[in-house]
Each structure stands twice: as structure tokens, then as C-alpha cells.
Amino acid sequence: MLVLVTYDVNTTDDAGKKRLRRVAKECVKHGQRVQCSVFECLLDASQCKTLQAALCRIIDLSKDSLRFYYIGNHYHTKIEHFGVKAGYDPEGTLIF
Amino acid sequence: MLVLVTYDVNTTDDAGKKRLRRVAKECVKHGQRVQCSVFECLLDASQCKTLQAALCRIIDLSKDSLRFYYIGNHYHTKIEHFGVKAGYDPEGTLIF
């Protein structure tokens, strides 16, 4: 199923910047970056739990936010895109 | 139906920062901010088209990115949240 992962990481300190990099790095392993803090991942239930656990270990639950949207298998008609396509360098210029 | 709106606005110049503020302002009229660049909107098809048109007028299609995810009416079981809840001041400290 398609799982959409969105996150906000509080980057007001260096520890936050590090968490942001680690969250992105973990998400890259599991799916496709479509926007700066938005990933689309094709996962089964078990893979999804693994990703959730990994991200929850990285983020600071008292400062950051993580959302999972379960879009299902018939997702092609459920997504519309406008503007530039994703092609982010996680280490590059910040675009949000 | 629940429509998820996510966006990336290129804020490398002042015009971009202005677009970002305008996009957020428009989204606030139509739904609930759940993360910095993520809104959940309860819209019918007509309202959704109106929002799309408004946002496409604001963004720079050659620089920014806008995605709509149609989550449907039975969305309560399709969303999971971890960490802090949303409560953003669009004019406040940037969290992404």
C-alpha cells in the first residue's frame, strides 16, 4: 500500500538539524521523496511498522511531529501534482 | 472528503517568502494546518477545485510544488500521528 509520511522537525538547535537529516535519510531508504518533508512509500504492514519504529526512535516526540497517511493500493487517482517535480538534495539548499 | 494539501515553496528570494505566506493564508481558509506545509481540508469536489485554482494562481509553477491527496470520507483510520500536535503560527518561527 502507499503510505505517505510527512514530518516537521524542530530545527532551532543543532540537535534538531541532526534529527532532520536522520529522518530524511531513514525515509529515503523506504520511499520516494516528493517534497522536502513528504515521502511516498510503498510498504506492507510489517514494513510500515518498521519504518514507524525507526522514525520514532529518531525524532524528539516532545518537539517534532510525524504523520502517516494510509493511501491504499489504488492511489493513482488519489494524487494530483502541480508545479515542479521533486528532485531534492537532502543536503542541499533548504526548500520548504 | 478529506483532502490533504502539501506544498514546497522555494523561498530563496523575497518573492518566494511572499508566496509561502500567501499559500499558507489561503490554506488556512479551507482547512486545518497539521504540519508546517501540510493542511487537511474537508472539501467537496467544487470547493477542492476552487482551492486548487487559488493556490495555482499564487505559486510559481516553475519553482514551487503543490500536491493534493484525496483521502476520502473514511479517513479516521487512515491517519496516524506521532509527536507534538500542530499549533503553528504561520508568521512565527519556521519549523519544517
N, CA and C atoms of all chains as a GROMACS GRO file, in nm:
protein
  576
    1MET      N    1   0.084  -0.120   0.000
    1MET     CA    2   0.000   0.000   0.000
    1MET      C    3   0.088   0.125   0.000
    2LEU      N    4   0.028   0.232  -0.050
    2LEU     CA    5   0.103   0.358  -0.047
    2LEU      C    6   0.085   0.425   0.089
    3VAL      N    7   0.196   0.456   0.149
    3VAL     CA    8   0.195   0.526   0.277
    3VAL      C    9   0.264   0.660   0.257
    4LEU      N   10   0.194   0.764   0.296
    4LEU     CA   11   0.252   0.897   0.287
    4LEU      C   12   0.309   0.932   0.424
    5VAL      N   13   0.433   0.972   0.426
    5VAL     CA   14   0.497   1.010   0.552
    5VAL      C   15   0.531   1.159   0.545
    6THR      N   16   0.479   1.234   0.641
    6THR     CA   17   0.510   1.377   0.646
    6THR      C   18   0.569   1.408   0.784
    7TYR      N   19   0.661   1.500   0.788
    7TYR     CA   20   0.720   1.532   0.919
    7TYR      C   21   0.757   1.679   0.930
    8ASP      N   22   0.754   1.724   1.053
    8ASP     CA   23   0.809   1.854   1.092
    8ASP      C   24   0.910   1.826   1.200
    9VAL      N   25   1.031   1.869   1.179
    9VAL     CA   26   1.133   1.855   1.282
    9VAL      C   27   1.175   1.995   1.325
   10ASN      N   28   1.176   2.016   1.454
   10ASN     CA   29   1.212   2.147   1.507
   10ASN      C   30   1.364   2.164   1.497
   11THR      N   31   1.406   2.254   1.409
   11THR     CA   32   1.549   2.268   1.382
   11THR      C   33   1.608   2.395   1.442
   12THR      N   34   1.552   2.436   1.554
   12THR     CA   35   1.604   2.558   1.616
   12THR      C   36   1.739   2.537   1.686
   13ASP      N   37   1.778   2.411   1.703
   13ASP     CA   38   1.913   2.387   1.756
   13ASP      C   39   1.984   2.281   1.670
   14ASP      N   40   2.112   2.259   1.697
   14ASP     CA   41   2.190   2.166   1.616
   14ASP      C   42   2.138   2.023   1.627
   15ALA      N   43   2.089   1.987   1.746
   15ALA     CA   44   2.036   1.852   1.764
   15ALA      C   45   1.915   1.832   1.670
   16GLY      N   46   1.836   1.936   1.655
   16GLY     CA   47   1.720   1.929   1.566
   16GLY      C   48   1.761   1.912   1.420
   17LYS      N   49   1.864   1.987   1.382
   17LYS     CA   50   1.914   1.976   1.243
   17LYS      C   51   1.964   1.834   1.216
   18LYS      N   52   2.027   1.775   1.316
   18LYS     CA   53   2.077   1.638   1.304
   18LYS      C   54   1.958   1.541   1.291
   19ARG      N   55   1.854   1.562   1.373
   19ARG     CA   56   1.736   1.474   1.364
   19ARG      C   57   1.672   1.484   1.226
   20LEU      N   58   1.666   1.608   1.174
   20LEU     CA   59   1.606   1.628   1.041
   20LEU      C   60   1.680   1.548   0.935
   21ARG      N   61   1.813   1.555   0.940
   21ARG     CA   62   1.893   1.479   0.844
   21ARG      C   63   1.871   1.330   0.860
   22ARG      N   64   1.864   1.285   0.985
   22ARG     CA   65   1.847   1.141   1.010
   22ARG      C   66   1.708   1.092   0.966
   23VAL      N   67   1.606   1.174   0.991
   23VAL     CA   68   1.470   1.136   0.948
   23VAL      C   69   1.466   1.123   0.796
   24ALA      N   70   1.522   1.222   0.727
   24ALA     CA   71   1.522   1.219   0.581
   24ALA      C   72   1.598   1.096   0.529
   25LYS      N   73   1.712   1.071   0.589
   25LYS     CA   74   1.796   0.956   0.549
   25LYS      C   75   1.721   0.825   0.567
   26GLU      N   76   1.648   0.814   0.676
   26GLU     CA   77   1.571   0.691   0.701
   26GLU      C   78   1.457   0.678   0.598
   27CYS      N   79   1.390   0.789   0.571
   27CYS     CA   80   1.277   0.785   0.476
   27CYS      C   81   1.325   0.750   0.335
   28VAL      N   82   1.442   0.802   0.297
   28VAL     CA   83   1.496   0.775   0.164
   28VAL      C   84   1.513   0.625   0.140
   29LYS      N   85   1.543   0.552   0.247
   29LYS     CA   86   1.560   0.407   0.235
   29LYS      C   87   1.430   0.336   0.200
   30HIS      N   88   1.318   0.400   0.235
   30HIS     CA   89   1.190   0.331   0.226
   30HIS      C   90   1.097   0.383   0.117
   31GLY      N   91   1.130   0.499   0.060
   31GLY     CA   92   1.034   0.553  -0.038
   31GLY      C   93   1.091   0.666  -0.121
   32GLN      N   94   1.001   0.736  -0.182
   32GLN     CA   95   1.034   0.840  -0.278
   32GLN      C   96   1.004   0.977  -0.218
   33ARG      N   97   1.104   1.063  -0.219
   33ARG     CA   98   1.080   1.199  -0.170
   33ARG      C   99   1.001   1.276  -0.275
   34VAL      N  100   0.887   1.330  -0.237
   34VAL     CA  101   0.808   1.407  -0.334
   34VAL      C  102   0.806   1.556  -0.299
   35GLN      N  103   0.832   1.586  -0.174
   35GLN     CA  104   0.853   1.724  -0.134
   35GLN      C  105   0.955   1.721  -0.020
   36CYS      N  106   0.993   1.837   0.027
   36CYS     CA  107   1.102   1.843   0.124
   36CYS      C  108   1.078   1.753   0.245
   37SER      N  109   0.958   1.758   0.300
   37SER     CA  110   0.929   1.679   0.420
   37SER      C  111   0.815   1.581   0.396
   38VAL      N  112   0.802   1.537   0.272
   38VAL     CA  113   0.694   1.445   0.233
   38VAL      C  114   0.752   1.330   0.151
   39PHE      N  115   0.728   1.209   0.198
   39PHE     CA  116   0.773   1.089   0.126
   39PHE      C  117   0.655   0.999   0.095
   40GLU      N  118   0.659   0.937  -0.021
   40GLU     CA  119   0.562   0.834  -0.057
   40GLU      C  120   0.635   0.700  -0.054
   41CYS      N  121   0.581   0.606   0.024
   41CYS     CA  122   0.647   0.478   0.043
   41CYS      C  123   0.551   0.365   0.011
   42LEU      N  124   0.594   0.271  -0.068
   42LEU     CA  125   0.516   0.151  -0.094
   42LEU      C  126   0.558   0.045   0.007
   43LEU      N  127   0.471   0.018   0.102
   43LEU     CA  128   0.509  -0.068   0.214
   43LEU      C  129   0.397  -0.166   0.245
   44ASP      N  130   0.434  -0.282   0.296
   44ASP     CA  131   0.330  -0.367   0.355
   44ASP      C  132   0.321  -0.331   0.504
   45ALA      N  133   0.227  -0.394   0.574
   45ALA     CA  134   0.200  -0.354   0.713
   45ALA      C  135   0.325  -0.370   0.800
   46SER      N  136   0.399  -0.477   0.777
   46SER     CA  137   0.517  -0.502   0.858
   46SER      C  138   0.627  -0.398   0.831
   47GLN      N  139   0.649  -0.369   0.703
   47GLN     CA  140   0.750  -0.267   0.668
   47GLN      C  141   0.712  -0.131   0.726
   48CYS      N  142   0.582  -0.105   0.725
   48CYS     CA  143   0.534   0.023   0.777
   48CYS      C  144   0.563   0.035   0.926
   49LYS      N  145   0.538  -0.070   1.000
   49LYS     CA  146   0.566  -0.069   1.144
   49LYS      C  147   0.716  -0.049   1.170
   50THR      N  148   0.798  -0.113   1.085
   50THR     CA  149   0.943  -0.099   1.099
   50THR      C  150   0.984   0.047   1.079
   51LEU      N  151   0.929   0.109   0.975
   51LEU     CA  152   0.962   0.249   0.947
   51LEU      C  153   0.914   0.340   1.061
   52GLN      N  154   0.793   0.316   1.108
   52GLN     CA  155   0.740   0.396   1.219
   52GLN      C  156   0.831   0.387   1.341
   53ALA      N  157   0.872   0.265   1.373
   53ALA     CA  158   0.957   0.246   1.490
   53ALA      C  159   1.090   0.317   1.472
   54ALA      N  160   1.147   0.306   1.352
   54ALA     CA  161   1.276   0.370   1.325
   54ALA      C  162   1.265   0.522   1.338
   55LEU      N  163   1.158   0.578   1.281
   55LEU     CA  164   1.144   0.725   1.286
   55LEU      C  165   1.114   0.773   1.428
   56CYS      N  166   1.035   0.696   1.500
   56CYS     CA  167   1.003   0.735   1.638
   56CYS      C  168   1.126   0.731   1.728
   57ARG      N  169   1.223   0.647   1.691
   57ARG     CA  170   1.348   0.644   1.767
   57ARG      C  171   1.433   0.768   1.737
   58ILE      N  172   1.416   0.821   1.616
   58ILE     CA  173   1.499   0.936   1.576
   58ILE      C  174   1.441   1.069   1.626
   59ILE      N  175   1.312   1.087   1.608
   59ILE     CA  176   1.255   1.219   1.640
   59ILE      C  177   1.246   1.241   1.791
   60ASP      N  178   1.233   1.367   1.828
   60ASP     CA  179   1.207   1.403   1.966
   60ASP      C  180   1.056   1.422   1.975
   61LEU      N  181   0.989   1.329   2.041
   61LEU     CA  182   0.843   1.330   2.043
   61LEU      C  183   0.786   1.454   2.112
   62SER      N  184   0.870   1.523   2.188
   62SER     CA  185   0.821   1.643   2.256
   62SER      C  186   0.841   1.769   2.171
   63LYS      N  187   0.911   1.754   2.058
   63LYS     CA  188   0.939   1.872   1.974
   63LYS      C  189   0.899   1.854   1.829
   64ASP      N  190   0.902   1.731   1.779
   64ASP     CA  191   0.882   1.705   1.636
   64ASP      C  192   0.747   1.638   1.613
   65SER      N  193   0.712   1.631   1.488
   65SER     CA  194   0.581   1.574   1.452
   65SER      C  195   0.597   1.486   1.328
   66LEU      N  196   0.526   1.374   1.333
   66LEU     CA  197   0.536   1.274   1.228
   66LEU      C  198   0.395   1.224   1.198
   67ARG      N  199   0.358   1.223   1.070
   67ARG     CA  200   0.224   1.176   1.034
   67ARG      C  201   0.233   1.071   0.924
   68PHE      N  202   0.152   0.968   0.938
   68PHE     CA  203   0.140   0.862   0.838
   68PHE      C  204  -0.001   0.865   0.781
   69TYR      N  205  -0.010   0.867   0.650
   69TYR     CA  206  -0.139   0.861   0.581
   69TYR      C  207  -0.141   0.734   0.498
   70TYR      N  208  -0.241   0.651   0.523
   70TYR     CA  209  -0.251   0.524   0.452
   70TYR      C  210  -0.340   0.543   0.330
   71ILE      N  211  -0.277   0.556   0.215
   71ILE     CA  212  -0.349   0.589   0.093
   71ILE      C  213  -0.405   0.463   0.026
   72GLY      N  214  -0.350   0.348   0.056
   72GLY     CA  215  -0.401   0.222   0.000
   72GLY      C  216  -0.331   0.183  -0.129
   73ASN      N  217  -0.390   0.086  -0.197
   73ASN     CA  218  -0.328   0.034  -0.319
   73ASN      C  219  -0.372   0.106  -0.446
   74HIS      N  220  -0.491   0.165  -0.441
   74HIS     CA  221  -0.544   0.230  -0.562
   74HIS      C  222  -0.519   0.381  -0.551
   75TYR      N  223  -0.394   0.415  -0.556
   75TYR     CA  224  -0.357   0.552  -0.525
   75TYR      C  225  -0.340   0.642  -0.647
   76HIS      N  226  -0.336   0.580  -0.766
   76HIS     CA  227  -0.302   0.662  -0.884
   76HIS      C  228  -0.401   0.776  -0.909
   77THR      N  229  -0.526   0.751  -0.876
   77THR     CA  230  -0.626   0.856  -0.900
   77THR      C  231  -0.643   0.946  -0.777
   78LYS      N  232  -0.568   0.919  -0.674
   78LYS     CA  233  -0.586   0.993  -0.548
   78LYS      C  234  -0.482   1.101  -0.526
   79ILE      N  235  -0.397   1.123  -0.625
   79ILE     CA  236  -0.289   1.220  -0.609
   79ILE      C  237  -0.289   1.315  -0.728
   80GLU      N  238  -0.281   1.443  -0.700
   80GLU     CA  239  -0.262   1.541  -0.808
   80GLU      C  240  -0.144   1.630  -0.773
   81HIS      N  241  -0.067   1.660  -0.874
   81HIS     CA  242   0.054   1.740  -0.854
   81HIS      C  243   0.050   1.864  -0.944
   82PHE      N  244   0.095   1.976  -0.889
   82PHE     CA  245   0.108   2.100  -0.966
   82PHE      C  246   0.248   2.157  -0.941
   83GLY      N  247   0.306   2.212  -1.043
   83GLY     CA  248   0.436   2.278  -1.027
   83GLY      C  249   0.552   2.185  -1.050
   84VAL      N  250   0.666   2.224  -0.997
   84VAL     CA  251   0.790   2.148  -1.022
   84VAL      C  252   0.784   2.010  -0.956
   85LYS      N  253   0.850   1.918  -1.020
   85LYS     CA  254   0.859   1.783  -0.965
   85LYS      C  255   0.970   1.778  -0.861
   86ALA      N  256   0.958   1.679  -0.772
   86ALA     CA  257   1.058   1.664  -0.667
   86ALA      C  258   1.192   1.623  -0.726
   87GLY      N  259   1.294   1.668  -0.664
   87GLY     CA  260   1.428   1.627  -0.702
   87GLY      C  261   1.522   1.690  -0.602
   88TYR      N  262   1.503   1.653  -0.476
   88TYR     CA  263   1.571   1.722  -0.369
   88TYR      C  264   1.703   1.658  -0.334
   89ASP      N  265   1.795   1.745  -0.302
   89ASP     CA  266   1.917   1.702  -0.238
   89ASP      C  267   1.900   1.731  -0.090
   90PRO      N  268   1.888   1.626  -0.010
   90PRO     CA  269   1.863   1.647   0.133
   90PRO      C  270   1.971   1.731   0.199
   91GLU      N  271   2.088   1.733   0.140
   91GLU     CA  272   2.197   1.810   0.199
   91GLU      C  273   2.209   1.948   0.136
   92GLY      N  274   2.122   1.975   0.039
   92GLY     CA  275   2.134   2.099  -0.036
   92GLY      C  276   2.057   2.214   0.024
   93THR      N  277   2.026   2.313  -0.057
   93THR     CA  278   1.952   2.430  -0.012
   93THR      C  279   1.818   2.388   0.044
   94LEU      N  280   1.782   2.447   0.154
   94LEU     CA  281   1.655   2.412   0.217
   94LEU      C  282   1.540   2.479   0.144
   95ILE      N  283   1.444   2.398   0.104
   95ILE     CA  284   1.323   2.449   0.040
   95ILE      C  285   1.207   2.393   0.120
   96PHE      N  286   1.117   2.478   0.167
   96PHE     CA  287   1.009   2.423   0.250
   96PHE      C  288   0.877   2.488   0.217
   97MET      N  289  -1.512   1.517   0.150
   97MET     CA  290  -1.398   1.426   0.160
   97MET      C  291  -1.277   1.499   0.218
   98LEU      N  292  -1.188   1.419   0.276
   98LEU     CA  293  -1.067   1.481   0.329
   98LEU      C  294  -0.964   1.494   0.216
   99VAL      N  295  -0.916   1.615   0.202
   99VAL     CA  296  -0.812   1.642   0.102
   99VAL      C  297  -0.688   1.690   0.178
  100LEU      N  298  -0.578   1.625   0.150
  100LEU     CA  299  -0.452   1.665   0.211
  100LEU      C  300  -0.379   1.753   0.110
  101VAL      N  301  -0.340   1.869   0.156
  101VAL     CA  302  -0.265   1.961   0.069
  101VAL      C  303  -0.125   1.976   0.125
  102THR      N  304  -0.026   1.946   0.043
  102THR     CA  305   0.113   1.964   0.086
  102THR      C  306   0.182   2.055  -0.015
  103TYR      N  307   0.273   2.136   0.032
  103TYR     CA  308   0.342   2.225  -0.062
  103TYR      C  309   0.487   2.249  -0.024
  104ASP      N  310   0.564   2.276  -0.125
  104ASP     CA  311   0.701   2.327  -0.110
  104ASP      C  312   0.706   2.457  -0.188
  105VAL      N  313   0.742   2.563  -0.121
  105VAL     CA  314   0.760   2.690  -0.191
  105VAL      C  315   0.907   2.728  -0.181
  106ASN      N  316   0.964   2.761  -0.293
  106ASN     CA  317   1.105   2.798  -0.297
  106ASN      C  318   1.120   2.940  -0.240
  107THR      N  319   1.182   2.948  -0.121
  107THR     CA  320   1.189   3.077  -0.053
  107THR      C  321   1.329   3.138  -0.056
  108THR      N  322   1.399   3.111  -0.165
  108THR     CA  323   1.535   3.166  -0.173
  108THR      C  324   1.535   3.316  -0.204
  109ASP      N  325   1.420   3.370  -0.242
  109ASP     CA  326   1.413   3.515  -0.259
  109ASP      C  327   1.287   3.569  -0.189
  110ASP      N  328   1.276   3.702  -0.184
  110ASP     CA  329   1.164   3.762  -0.111
  110ASP      C  330   1.031   3.730  -0.175
  111ALA      N  331   1.030   3.719  -0.307
  111ALA     CA  332   0.904   3.684  -0.376
  111ALA      C  333   0.857   3.546  -0.330
  112GLY      N  334   0.952   3.456  -0.311
  112GLY     CA  335   0.919   3.322  -0.264
  112GLY      C  336   0.862   3.324  -0.123
  113LYS      N  337   0.924   3.404  -0.038
  113LYS     CA  338   0.874   3.415   0.101
  113LYS      C  339   0.731   3.468   0.101
  114LYS      N  340   0.705   3.562   0.010
  114LYS     CA  341   0.570   3.618  -0.001
  114LYS      C  342   0.472   3.510  -0.049
  115ARG      N  343   0.514   3.432  -0.149
  115ARG     CA  344   0.426   3.324  -0.197
  115ARG      C  345   0.396   3.225  -0.085
  116LEU      N  346   0.500   3.193  -0.006
  116LEU     CA  347   0.480   3.098   0.104
  116LEU      C  348   0.373   3.148   0.201
  117ARG      N  349   0.383   3.276   0.236
  117ARG     CA  350   0.283   3.334   0.328
  117ARG      C  351   0.144   3.330   0.267
  118ARG      N  352   0.136   3.360   0.136
  118ARG     CA  353   0.005   3.365   0.069
  118ARG      C  354  -0.055   3.225   0.057
  119VAL      N  355   0.029   3.125   0.028
  119VAL     CA  356  -0.021   2.987   0.017
  119VAL      C  357  -0.078   2.944   0.152
  120ALA      N  358  -0.001   2.970   0.259
  120ALA     CA  359  -0.046   2.931   0.393
  120ALA      C  360  -0.177   3.001   0.428
  121LYS      N  361  -0.184   3.128   0.397
  121LYS     CA  362  -0.302   3.209   0.428
  121LYS      C  363  -0.425   3.153   0.355
  122GLU      N  364  -0.406   3.114   0.231
  122GLU     CA  365  -0.517   3.058   0.153
  122GLU      C  366  -0.560   2.923   0.211
  123CYS      N  367  -0.463   2.841   0.246
  123CYS     CA  368  -0.495   2.708   0.301
  123CYS      C  369  -0.568   2.718   0.434
  124VAL      N  370  -0.527   2.815   0.515
  124VAL     CA  371  -0.591   2.834   0.647
  124VAL      C  372  -0.741   2.858   0.632
  125LYS      N  373  -0.780   2.920   0.522
  125LYS     CA  374  -0.923   2.949   0.499
  125LYS      C  375  -1.002   2.821   0.475
  126HIS      N  376  -0.932   2.716   0.429
  126HIS     CA  377  -1.003   2.597   0.382
  126HIS      C  378  -0.985   2.474   0.470
  127GLY      N  379  -0.890   2.479   0.562
  127GLY     CA  380  -0.868   2.356   0.640
  127GLY      C  381  -0.783   2.378   0.762
  128GLN      N  382  -0.733   2.269   0.812
  128GLN     CA  383  -0.660   2.266   0.939
  128GLN      C  384  -0.512   2.239   0.912
  129ARG      N  385  -0.429   2.326   0.964
  129ARG     CA  386  -0.285   2.305   0.950
  129ARG      C  387  -0.243   2.193   1.045
  130VAL      N  388  -0.182   2.090   0.993
  130VAL     CA  389  -0.137   1.981   1.079
  130VAL      C  390   0.015   1.975   1.087
  131GLN      N  391   0.081   2.030   0.988
  131GLN     CA  392   0.226   2.049   0.994
  131GLN      C  393   0.256   2.178   0.919
  132CYS      N  394   0.382   2.217   0.918
  132CYS     CA  395   0.416   2.348   0.862
  132CYS      C  396   0.364   2.365   0.719
  133SER      N  397   0.384   2.265   0.635
  133SER     CA  398   0.343   2.276   0.495
  133SER      C  399   0.240   2.169   0.458
  134VAL      N  400   0.162   2.127   0.557
  134VAL     CA  401   0.062   2.022   0.536
  134VAL      C  402  -0.072   2.066   0.596
  135PHE      N  403  -0.175   2.066   0.514
  135PHE     CA  404  -0.309   2.101   0.560
  135PHE      C  405  -0.406   1.988   0.531
  136GLU      N  406  -0.499   1.966   0.622
  136GLU     CA  407  -0.609   1.874   0.598
  136GLU      C  408  -0.736   1.956   0.580
  137CYS      N  409  -0.803   1.935   0.467
  137CYS     CA  410  -0.920   2.016   0.434
  137CYS      C  411  -1.039   1.926   0.406
  138LEU      N  412  -1.151   1.956   0.467
  138LEU     CA  413  -1.274   1.883   0.435
  138LEU      C  414  -1.346   1.960   0.326
  139LEU      N  415  -1.346   1.906   0.206
  139LEU     CA  416  -1.396   1.980   0.090
  139LEU      C  417  -1.482   1.890   0.003
  140ASP      N  418  -1.580   1.950  -0.065
  140ASP     CA  419  -1.645   1.875  -0.173
  140ASP      C  420  -1.567   1.903  -0.302
  141ALA      N  421  -1.608   1.838  -0.409
  141ALA     CA  422  -1.531   1.848  -0.534
  141ALA      C  423  -1.518   1.992  -0.582
  142SER      N  424  -1.628   2.066  -0.569
  142SER     CA  425  -1.628   2.204  -0.617
  142SER      C  426  -1.535   2.291  -0.532
  143GLN      N  427  -1.542   2.275  -0.401
  143GLN     CA  428  -1.453   2.353  -0.312
  143GLN      C  429  -1.307   2.319  -0.338
  144CYS      N  430  -1.284   2.192  -0.368
  144CYS     CA  431  -1.147   2.148  -0.394
  144CYS      C  432  -1.092   2.216  -0.520
  145LYS      N  433  -1.174   2.221  -0.624
  145LYS     CA  434  -1.131   2.288  -0.748
  145LYS      C  435  -1.102   2.436  -0.722
  146THR      N  436  -1.187   2.498  -0.640
  146THR     CA  437  -1.167   2.639  -0.607
  146THR      C  438  -1.032   2.659  -0.537
  147LEU      N  439  -1.003   2.573  -0.441
  147LEU     CA  440  -0.877   2.584  -0.368
  147LEU      C  441  -0.757   2.560  -0.462
  148GLN      N  442  -0.769   2.458  -0.546
  148GLN     CA  443  -0.661   2.430  -0.642
  148GLN      C  444  -0.632   2.553  -0.729
  149ALA      N  445  -0.740   2.611  -0.780
  149ALA     CA  446  -0.724   2.726  -0.869
  149ALA      C  447  -0.659   2.842  -0.794
  150ALA      N  448  -0.704   2.865  -0.671
  150ALA     CA  449  -0.649   2.976  -0.593
  150ALA      C  450  -0.500   2.954  -0.568
  151LEU      N  451  -0.463   2.832  -0.530
  151LEU     CA  452  -0.322   2.805  -0.498
  151LEU      C  453  -0.235   2.810  -0.624
  152CYS      N  454  -0.290   2.762  -0.735
  152CYS     CA  455  -0.212   2.766  -0.860
  152CYS      C  456  -0.190   2.909  -0.908
  153ARG      N  457  -0.280   2.998  -0.869
  153ARG     CA  458  -0.259   3.140  -0.903
  153ARG      C  459  -0.148   3.201  -0.818
  154ILE      N  460  -0.131   3.148  -0.697
  154ILE     CA  461  -0.032   3.205  -0.605
  154ILE      C  462   0.109   3.151  -0.630
  155ILE      N  463   0.120   3.020  -0.648
  155ILE     CA  464   0.254   2.961  -0.657
  155ILE      C  465   0.319   2.993  -0.792
  156ASP      N  466   0.450   2.979  -0.796
  156ASP     CA  467   0.524   2.987  -0.921
  156ASP      C  468   0.544   2.842  -0.968
  157LEU      N  469   0.471   2.806  -1.073
  157LEU     CA  470   0.471   2.666  -1.117
  157LEU      C  471   0.608   2.618  -1.163
  158SER      N  472   0.698   2.713  -1.190
  158SER     CA  473   0.833   2.674  -1.233
  158SER      C  474   0.928   2.659  -1.115
  159LYS      N  475   0.882   2.695  -0.995
  159LYS     CA  476   0.971   2.689  -0.878
  159LYS      C  477   0.912   2.613  -0.760
  160ASP      N  478   0.781   2.614  -0.748
  160ASP     CA  479   0.714   2.559  -0.629
  160ASP      C  480   0.642   2.429  -0.665
  161SER      N  481   0.600   2.362  -0.562
  161SER     CA  482   0.534   2.232  -0.580
  161SER      C  483   0.414   2.223  -0.488
  162LEU      N  484   0.308   2.166  -0.541
  162LEU     CA  485   0.180   2.157  -0.470
  162LEU      C  486   0.124   2.019  -0.496
  163ARG      N  487   0.085   1.949  -0.390
  163ARG     CA  488   0.027   1.815  -0.408
  163ARG      C  489  -0.105   1.804  -0.334
  164PHE      N  490  -0.201   1.739  -0.398
  164PHE     CA  491  -0.330   1.710  -0.336
  164PHE      C  492  -0.345   1.559  -0.324
  165TYR      N  493  -0.380   1.515  -0.205
  165TYR     CA  494  -0.407   1.373  -0.181
  165TYR      C  495  -0.553   1.360  -0.140
  166TYR      N  496  -0.627   1.279  -0.213
  166TYR     CA  497  -0.769   1.263  -0.186
  166TYR      C  498  -0.787   1.142  -0.095
  167ILE      N  499  -0.806   1.171   0.032
  167ILE     CA  500  -0.810   1.064   0.134
  167ILE      C  501  -0.951   1.005   0.145
  168GLY      N  502  -1.052   1.076   0.103
  168GLY     CA  503  -1.189   1.024   0.106
  168GLY      C  504  -1.263   1.060   0.232
  169ASN      N  505  -1.377   0.993   0.252
  169ASN     CA  506  -1.461   1.026   0.368
  169ASN      C  507  -1.429   0.941   0.491
  170HIS      N  508  -1.373   0.824   0.468
  170HIS     CA  509  -1.346   0.735   0.583
  170HIS      C  510  -1.198   0.747   0.620
  171TYR      N  511  -1.166   0.862   0.670
  171TYR     CA  512  -1.025   0.893   0.688
  171TYR      C  513  -0.972   0.868   0.829
  172HIS      N  514  -1.065   0.846   0.924
  172HIS     CA  515  -1.020   0.839   1.063
  172HIS      C  516  -0.920   0.728   1.090
  173THR      N  517  -0.935   0.618   1.017
  173THR     CA  518  -0.843   0.505   1.039
  173THR      C  519  -0.721   0.514   0.946
  174LYS      N  520  -0.716   0.617   0.865
  174LYS     CA  521  -0.610   0.626   0.765
  174LYS      C  522  -0.498   0.722   0.804
  175ILE      N  523  -0.506   0.774   0.924
  175ILE     CA  524  -0.406   0.872   0.967
  175ILE      C  525  -0.350   0.832   1.102
  176GLU      N  526  -0.219   0.836   1.114
  176GLU     CA  527  -0.156   0.816   1.244
  176GLU      C  528  -0.059   0.930   1.270
  177HIS      N  529  -0.059   0.973   1.393
  177HIS     CA  530   0.025   1.087   1.431
  177HIS      C  531   0.118   1.048   1.546
  178PHE      N  532   0.242   1.095   1.539
  178PHE     CA  533   0.338   1.075   1.647
  178PHE      C  534   0.402   1.210   1.680
  179GLY      N  535   0.426   1.234   1.806
  179GLY     CA  536   0.496   1.357   1.845
  179GLY      C  537   0.401   1.470   1.874
  180VAL      N  538   0.455   1.591   1.868
  180VAL     CA  539   0.376   1.709   1.906
  180VAL      C  540   0.264   1.735   1.808
  181LYS      N  541   0.158   1.789   1.861
  181LYS     CA  542   0.044   1.826   1.777
  181LYS      C  543   0.069   1.960   1.712
  182ALA      N  544   0.000   1.983   1.602
  182ALA     CA  545   0.017   2.108   1.530
  182ALA      C  546  -0.038   2.224   1.611
  183GLY      N  547   0.023   2.335   1.596
  183GLY     CA  548  -0.026   2.456   1.659
  183GLY      C  549   0.063   2.569   1.612
  184TYR      N  550   0.063   2.588   1.481
  184TYR     CA  551   0.162   2.677   1.421
  184TYR      C  552   0.114   2.819   1.409
  185ASP      N  553   0.206   2.907   1.431
  185ASP     CA  554   0.186   3.046   1.394
  185ASP      C  555   0.258   3.066   1.262
  186PRO      N  556   0.180   3.086   1.154
  186PRO     CA  557   0.242   3.098   1.021
  186PRO      C  558   0.343   3.210   1.013
  187GLU      N  559   0.330   3.308   1.103
  187GLU     CA  560   0.422   3.421   1.100
  187GLU      C  561   0.537   3.400   1.200
  188GLY      N  562   0.532   3.290   1.270
  188GLY     CA  563   0.629   3.269   1.377
  188GLY      C  564   0.756   3.199   1.330
  189THR      N  565   0.825   3.138   1.424
  189THR     CA  566   0.949   3.067   1.394
  189THR      C  567   0.923   2.958   1.292
  190LEU      N  568   1.009   2.948   1.196
  190LEU     CA  569   0.991   2.847   1.092
  190LEU      C  570   1.032   2.710   1.145
  191ILE      N  571   0.941   2.615   1.133
  191ILE     CA  572   0.968   2.477   1.169
  191ILE      C  573   0.936   2.394   1.047
  192PHE      N  574   1.029   2.314   1.001
  192PHE     CA  575   0.999   2.239   0.879
  192PHE      C  576   1.050   2.098   0.888
   0.00000   0.00000   0.00000
